[in-house]
Amino acid sequence: MHTNNNKYEAVIGLEVHAQLLTETKAFCGCSTKFGNSPNSNVCPVCLGHPGVLPVLNQKVVEFTVLMGLATNCRINNHSVFARKNYFYPDLPKGYQISQYEEPICENGHIEVTKLDKSIKKIRIKRIHMEEDAGKSIHDQNKYTLVDVNRCGVPLIEIVTEPDINTPDEAYQYLAKIKQIVQYLGICDGNMEEGSLRCDANVSVRLKGETSLGVKTEIKNMNSFKNVERALNYEIQRQIELIEDGEKIVQQTLLWNADLNEAFPMRSKEEAHDYRYFPDPDLLPVVVNEEWINKISASMPELPEAKYKRFISQYSLPEYDAEILTQQKAIADYFEKVCQDTIDYKSASNWIMTEILGYLNEHKIEIDEFPVTAENLGKLINLISKGTISSKIAKEVFSIMIETNQNPEVIVKEKNLIQISDEGELLKIVENILSKNQNQVEEYLSGKDKVFGFFVGQIMKETKGKANPQLVNQLLKTELKKFRK
């Protein structure tokens, strides 16, 4: 069915959970390490044994305040932990410690770039601290197994206002949130491992309307692409229902990436009344101005600032600066290369084409890349000084990936140094021209393309080691002589 999508606009709000990179859990001393054997990172506190008392991890507060500051939030001096009650096999206590009426951060915003290159401000309603639940593993033998290692792992929940209108804006927003948490070093941003999770509330309305339509919630999206696909699917579904005169039912949907469809959860699981009340075992969190200032002083350079600095300090085009600062680890690698070379644009080009291409192809991160920043810097210097040609540099780079050797050593051992001796090259040029009289005649009769043939022959003769600029210069001079 073709529906007139231009009549409608979507209204989207996102809830993002980011797992904090603390060494221990939110309210006990258990390890937060991912991948340990099931039910080994546990103690009476996170297992919810009777009579135990939670103790708040100070790092959780500091990380949350950092995120609040980085997203222009107001940091509340007084916030309160609440109990969110529900019963589920992977929640031993029967409640989750979260924040409800008085969160720690409120009224922030971030800006994203829309498809038409305009800037969109997306407001952040609140950021609050909470603990994670465990994990149910549905076994093939019709059993459900429970791993409570994740119980009590600290999270922040970042909730937007319903300011997002397209799946692309949602994608850009998530990318920005991921970038910020990674720059702050508070979350690794890995959606596949569940350390960054996203739920979306979606409704549609006629353009120009101000009231909100009936919303649905989509869960279970484990990548940015899946968030975008799920939103596209749900917006289209709601428009078709409205066009057919049917009602939209408020419900929670689970996204199935394999089928590219969303399916309703069973209704009893979504009709939650969480019966929030203040946690009687935890004092209010008091963050005074002095502490906020101290946390603010520890704030690392954020993506926006780094982007602007890369343009001014390294004279890079905006495009390069944007690509290089998308991931902090790539930006750090670039700056390390620049400690060994002053040819910043070449460093940027090598990273954006050769290195990012290699990382994508092999599905690895920059910290697993075999060539050190120092060695890449040395390779760029060999080209800048004219020791080797760009073509030879590609060969050397391939060897560096295999062996992680110093490029200077490779060039010496394999005798790849560029021939820039004018006398030596002149002999080769004269020899090639005397051997190819027919081509010389063609060139003189106006077939300029033959010039490339001569260059190719000289490169073949010198195994690609001839200095290309010098070859061009000498060839032009020698061919002129034939015109007399």
ZIBELGI-V351988 format. One record per helix or strand. SS is the DSSP state (~ for helix, > for strand). FROM is the first residue (numbers start at 1). TO is the last residue. If there is no record, write none. Layout:
# ZIBELGI-V351988
((SS,FROM,TO) (SS,FROM,TO))
This chain:
# ZIBELGI-V351988
((~,5,7) (>,8,19) (>,24,24) (>,31,31) (~,58,70) (>,74,75) (>,78,79) (>,81,85) (>,95,99) (>,105,113) (>,119,131) (>,135,138) (>,144,147) (>,154,160) (>,164,164) (~,167,184) (>,196,206) (>,216,221) (~,224,243) (>,252,256) (>,261,264) (~,267,270) (>,277,278) (>,285,286) (~,289,297) (~,303,314) (~,318,325) (~,328,337) (~,344,362) (~,366,368) (~,373,384) (~,390,403) (~,407,413) (>,419,419) (~,422,435) (~,437,444) (~,450,461) (>,466,466) (~,468,482))
